[in-house]
Structures are given as C-alpha cells and as structure tokens.
C-alpha cells in the first residue's frame, strides 16, 4: 500500500471512529423515544456502529463482532456471559463441522476428483461444460465452504479458458461469474452450506419455538438450488452468449495426481461423512434427543480427529477452520439477542413495520427478501445481513400472524442472494480477481438473477411448501 493510500485509509479510520464515538455519546446521553427502554436505545447505537464498521471494513469484520459483545456488556444491554456465550452457540457447531468436512475432502483430493470426473463426462461443448462446472461447484458448496470450493474450481476453469482460440470475452464472463453464483446457490441447499442457514435455524428455535431439522432445511433449500442453478446458467448464456461452441481442454488440466493416502483412510473418511449425513436425516424419522442436529455435528467433528478411527490431525483441521467466521457468527447472534432482549425489535415492529397493514404473505415475502438481498451491498457480508434481518423478519411475521418459518426463510435465504457486487462475498471476489469480468458485468446479470430468485421464492413458498409442511 502506497503512502497516499495509507493516508486515505488512516483518514477513513479516524472518521469512522469519530462517528462511532458520536453515536455512543448520543445513545448514552439522549433520552430514549417513547416505548423504547434506555438499553434499547444503546443497542440501536451498537447496531449502527456494527453496520458502519461492517460496511466500511475499517477494522476486520470479526473484530467488529467482538466489539458488539464488548459494548453490549459495557453499556448494560446484556450480561457478558450471555453475549460472549453467543460464540459457543450451537449454530457454530454446524459451521465448524462444515470446515471439518471441507478439510477431509481437500486432504484426500476428493473435491478435485469429483470436478475432473464431471468435466470428462460433460465433454467439450461450452454450454454443457459451463452447466457442469456450475453443478460441481453447487454440489461441493452444499458441504464445503463456498470460498474453498470456488478457489478450487477457478484455476481449473482458467486453465481451460487459456487454450481457447480467440479472446472470447463473453465465454470467460459466463464461466467466472457462473462459478461464483453456483457457490452461493449451492450453499442454500443444506444447513451447513452457508452461515445464514444455521443462523436462521437458530433464531427460529429461539424466537418462534420452531425446530427445523436437517431434512426440513433440505426440503426448504434444495428446491431453490435445483431451480436457481439452471436459471443462473440460462441468464449467463443469454446475456453473455459464448463465441465458440466447443473448447479444447488441456490434458494436464485433467490429470489427477496419484494419492499418497491409504485407501483405508479414504474409506474411513467416507464412512464418517456418510454417517453424519444419515444421522442428520434420521431426525425426521425417529425420536432423537434435543439439539440432535448440533450434537451430530459435534460428534462427527470429534470422530474425524480421534486416534485410530479418525482421519484428520488437529493441525490439518486448524489450517482449514476460519475462526474469524465463528467469531463473526457469534457476534451477529449476540446482536440479534441484544436487539430482542432490549426491546428494539418489538419497538420497531410495533411503531414502524406494522404500518404495512394486512399485506398478503407473498407481498410480505417480496418486501422482506427484496430489502434483505439489497442490503447485502451495504453490509458486504451475508452473515451480518442475516443476523440483522432474520430476527426482524420473525418478529414481523408473529405480529402480522404470518408463518414465521416462511418469512424468516425469506430473510435467511435472501441473505445469500449476493449476486450484484464482487465485494459482496469472497467467492465473488475470487472469481473477479481473474480479471475476466467487470463489476458492471456482474451487476448486469445479478439484477436479473436477483429478481428471478425473489419470484422463485414466492412460488416455492406458496405452492410447494404447503404440500410439505
């Protein structure tokens, strides 16, 4: 970073710090509005500071999450053991086991084997190959970190594009944007696919008393993945029609290195992986203890690292785990709890959101999903977006006698509709770093896909979900 850039960054940091201090002074010294407790006004100030810091990233995003916890305790919004305990919330066990599964897939090269195998099956037709690559990313993102998945597949795609004759800018745009979108869309399908999913499950349990099992979420999220993936593919094909019909793939891009791992280790990993999934699904068919979803996640994580039966060392696992994400989710959950316990959510709903009146559920879904998805541009974090909007959506649904599950899912799933800007998610940024598309290119396709996603949500929630739940 050059001297001028450092000076600008320093000025920005001082400015944001000054604004944050002004907000703290205001909420601590000014009287609270009618109907809002003093701690509620302070919690609003904390939320504004968090939104300011998350959107500008003047400090690392996980540090902002810790700041939320610190300020809640310091300003008397929540006891420290409650706010700090959010980091150990059961929701984080789902995120953690996702890192565990991702570490195993990468260690044994199974993720690359899956990718190369599907490419060989798809052949050299550009359109088929694009869909195959997007399908690979979507399937892997159901179980792995979206960021890791996109980071794995981008080099494979770049090596294919490098041998194509001519510049073919449309083809390159379609492939790179498509991979980023597929990571987002695939993550919606399972509770461990992306952070907004377990966050939504956690808030539904705490605020509405609704228990969403592993299979329940698959029934909620999988239809979106199945429908949105081909829609995203079609959107990119129509907006950026490939200049060529076929592409030559270099043989070296499809060469699989011979594994140095014992087959017995790979089989053990596959067995533990399958057992975790089977136990999750079993919740819908047999009586199980409370918090089964989280208990299986913790037990599966332990099994992967145990001597004799396990396949991962703690060192291998630690390299894969993004501890900042766990802290971020904990801070986000603490903010949601603080907004609820301090009376902010009820105050906002009763004084402002109830002015929506007796709107129909489809209209309510459009409003919630639209506002949430557009807010990703402000927060630049799908986790921060979901922790801010899911609690509001649940309270609004309860007050309007709407189904909290549907409205919360609208906010939670829409938090993953990060189609517009490269900065919205790490997968977008990784694809953007290839240099094959501009921000305008992504936004052009993203606006169309965002509109389609909201329409799909309304149709699924009104036509399919009543047949299931």
Residue pairs with C-beta under 8 A, 6 or more apart in sequence:
1 9
12 56
12 58
13 58
16 52
16 53
16 56
16 58
17 58
19 52
20 49
20 52
20 53
23 45
23 48
23 49
23 52
24 45
24 49
24 71
24 75
26 45
27 41
27 42
27 44
27 45
28 42
28 45
28 75
30 41
32 38
32 40
32 41
33 41
33 347
35 347
35 350
35 351
36 343
36 344
36 347
37 342
37 343
39 75
39 76
39 77
39 342
39 343
40 342
40 343
40 344
40 347
42 75
42 76
42 77
42 342
43 72
43 77
43 338
43 339
43 342
43 344
44 344
45 75
46 68
46 71
46 72
46 75
46 77
46 335
46 338
47 335
47 338
47 339
47 344
47 388
49 67
49 71
50 64
50 65
50 67
50 68
50 331
50 335
50 384
51 378
51 379
51 384
51 388
53 59
53 64
53 67
54 61
54 64
54 379
54 380
54 381
54 384
55 378
55 379
55 380
57 380
59 67
60 324
61 324
61 328
61 381
61 384
62 323
62 324
62 325
62 327
62 328
62 331
64 331
65 327
65 328
65 329
65 330
65 331
65 332
65 334
66 327
66 331
67 331
68 83
68 331
68 332
68 334
68 335
68 338
69 80
69 83
69 84
69 86
69 87
69 330
69 331
69 334
71 77
72 78
72 83
72 334
72 338
73 79
73 80
73 83
73 84
77 83
77 338
77 341
77 342
78 334
78 337
78 338
78 341
78 342
82 334
82 337
83 334
83 337
83 338
84 334
86 330
86 331
86 333
86 334
86 337
87 326
87 327
87 329
87 330
87 331
88 330
89 202
89 329
89 330
89 333
90 202
90 291
90 293
90 294
91 198
91 199
91 201
91 202
91 294
91 329
91 333
92 198
92 326
92 329
92 330
93 294
93 297
93 298
93 301
94 191
94 192
94 197
94 198
94 201
94 293
94 294
94 297
95 192
95 195
95 198
95 325
95 326
95 329
96 297
96 298
96 301
96 321
96 326
97 192
97 276
97 297
97 298
97 300
97 301
98 143
98 144
98 145
98 192
98 193
99 145
99 317
99 320
99 321
99 322
100 300
100 301
100 304
100 305
100 312
100 317
100 320
101 143
101 144
101 192
101 273
101 276
102 143
102 144
102 145
102 148
102 320
103 312
103 316
103 317
103 319
103 320
103 321
104 110
104 269
104 273
104 304
104 311
104 312
105 111
105 140
105 143
105 144
106 148
106 152
106 320
107 261
107 269
107 311
107 312
107 316
108 259
108 261
108 265
108 266
108 269
108 311
109 256
109 257
109 259
110 266
110 269
111 140
111 144
111 149
111 152
112 152
112 156
112 256
113 256
114 136
114 139
114 140
115 133
115 136
115 140
115 152
115 153
115 156
116 156
116 254
116 256
118 132
118 133
118 135
118 136
119 129
119 132
119 133
119 136
119 156
119 249
119 254
120 254
121 132
122 128
122 129
122 131
122 132
122 133
123 129
124 246
124 247
124 248
124 249
125 245
125 246
126 171
126 242
126 244
126 245
126 246
126 247
127 237
127 242
129 160
129 247
130 174
130 175
130 178
130 233
130 236
130 237
130 242
131 230
131 233
133 153
133 156
133 157
133 175
133 178
133 179
133 182
134 178
134 179
134 181
134 182
134 229
134 232
134 233
135 182
135 229
136 153
136 182
137 149
137 150
137 153
137 179
137 182
137 183
137 186
138 182
138 183
138 185
138 186
138 189
138 225
138 229
139 186
140 149
140 152
140 153
140 186
141 149
141 182
141 183
141 184
141 185
141 186
141 187
141 193
141 194
142 186
142 187
142 189
142 190
142 192
142 193
142 225
143 190
143 192
143 193
145 322
146 183
146 184
146 186
146 187
146 193
146 194
146 425
146 426
146 427
147 183
147 425
147 426
147 427
147 430
148 320
149 183
149 186
149 427
150 179
150 180
150 183
150 426
150 427
150 430
150 431
151 430
153 179
154 176
154 179
154 430
154 431
154 434
156 253
157 175
157 176
157 179
158 434
159 250
159 252
159 253
160 247
160 249
160 250
160 253
161 168
161 171
161 172
161 175
161 247
161 436
162 250
163 247
163 248
163 249
163 250
164 171
164 244
164 247
164 248
165 244
166 243
166 244
168 242
168 243
168 244
169 243
169 436
170 240
170 241
170 242
170 243
171 240
171 242
171 243
171 244
171 247
172 434
172 436
172 437
173 236
173 240
173 436
173 437
173 441
174 236
174 237
174 240
174 242
175 436
176 431
176 432
176 434
176 436
176 437
177 236
177 240
177 431
177 437
177 441
177 442
177 445
178 232
178 233
178 236
179 427
179 431
180 425
180 427
180 428
180 430
180 431
180 432
180 442
181 232
181 236
181 419
181 445
181 449
182 229
182 232
183 425
183 427
184 194
184 416
184 417
184 418
184 419
184 425
184 427
185 224
185 225
185 228
185 229
185 232
186 193
186 225
186 229
187 193
187 194
187 197
187 416
188 194
188 197
188 221
188 224
188 225
188 228
188 413
188 416
189 218
189 221
189 222
189 224
189 225
190 197
190 214
190 217
190 218
190 221
190 222
191 197
191 198
191 201
191 212
191 214
191 217
191 280
191 293
192 198
192 297
193 221
194 382
194 416
195 325
195 328
195 329
195 382
195 383
195 386
196 382
196 383
196 385
196 386
196 390
196 412
196 413
196 415
196 416
197 217
197 221
197 412
198 329
199 329
199 332
199 333
199 383
199 386
199 387
199 390
199 412
200 212
200 386
200 390
200 408
200 409
200 411
200 412
200 413
201 212
201 217
201 293
202 333
203 336
203 390
203 391
203 394
203 408
204 210
204 211
204 212
204 394
204 404
204 405
204 408
205 211
205 212
206 337
207 340
207 391
207 394
207 395
207 398
207 404
208 394
208 397
208 398
208 404
208 405
208 408
210 404
210 405
212 220
212 405
213 280
213 283
213 284
213 292
213 293
214 280
214 281
214 283
214 284
214 293
215 280
215 281
215 283
215 284
216 284
216 469
219 468
219 469
220 409
220 413
220 465
221 413
223 460
223 464
224 413
224 453
224 456
224 457
224 460
227 456
227 460
228 449
228 452
228 453
228 456
231 449
231 452
231 456
232 449
235 445
235 448
235 449
235 452
236 445
239 444
239 445
239 448
240 441
240 445
259 266
265 311
268 309
268 310
268 311
269 304
269 311
272 300
272 303
272 304
272 309
272 310
272 311
275 300
275 303
276 296
276 297
276 300
279 292
279 296
279 300
280 292
280 293
280 296
282 288
283 292
283 293
289 295
303 309
303 310
304 310
304 311
304 312
304 317
305 312
305 313
305 314
305 317
325 383
328 381
328 383
328 384
329 383
329 387
332 383
332 384
332 386
332 387
332 388
333 387
335 387
335 388
336 387
336 388
336 390
336 391
338 344
339 345
339 391
339 392
340 391
340 395
345 391
345 392
345 395
346 395
348 392
348 395
349 392
349 395
349 396
349 399
350 399
353 392
353 396
353 399
354 399
354 400
356 364
356 367
356 396
356 400
358 400
359 367
359 400
361 402
361 403
361 406
361 407
361 461
361 462
362 458
362 461
362 462
364 396
364 397
364 400
364 402
364 407
364 410
365 406
365 407
365 410
365 454
365 457
365 458
365 461
366 454
366 458
368 389
368 393
368 396
368 407
368 410
368 411
368 414
369 410
369 411
369 413
369 414
369 417
369 453
369 454
369 457
370 414
370 454
371 389
372 385
372 386
372 389
372 393
372 410
372 411
372 414
372 415
372 417
373 414
373 415
373 417
373 450
373 453
373 454
375 385
375 388
375 389
376 382
376 385
376 415
376 417
376 418
376 420
376 424
377 420
377 421
377 424
379 385
379 388
380 421
380 423
380 424
382 415
382 416
382 418
382 424
382 425
383 415
385 415
386 411
386 412
386 415
389 411
389 414
389 415
390 408
390 411
390 412
390 415
392 411
393 404
393 407
393 408
393 410
393 411
393 412
394 404
394 407
394 408
396 402
396 407
397 403
397 404
397 406
397 407
397 408
398 404
405 469
406 461
406 465
409 461
410 457
410 461
413 457
414 453
414 454
414 457
417 449
417 450
417 453
417 454
418 424
418 425
418 428
419 442
419 445
419 446
419 447
419 449
419 450
419 453
420 442
420 443
420 446
420 447
420 450
421 428
421 439
421 442
421 443
421 446
422 428
422 429
422 431
422 432
422 439
422 442
423 429
428 442
431 437
432 439
432 442
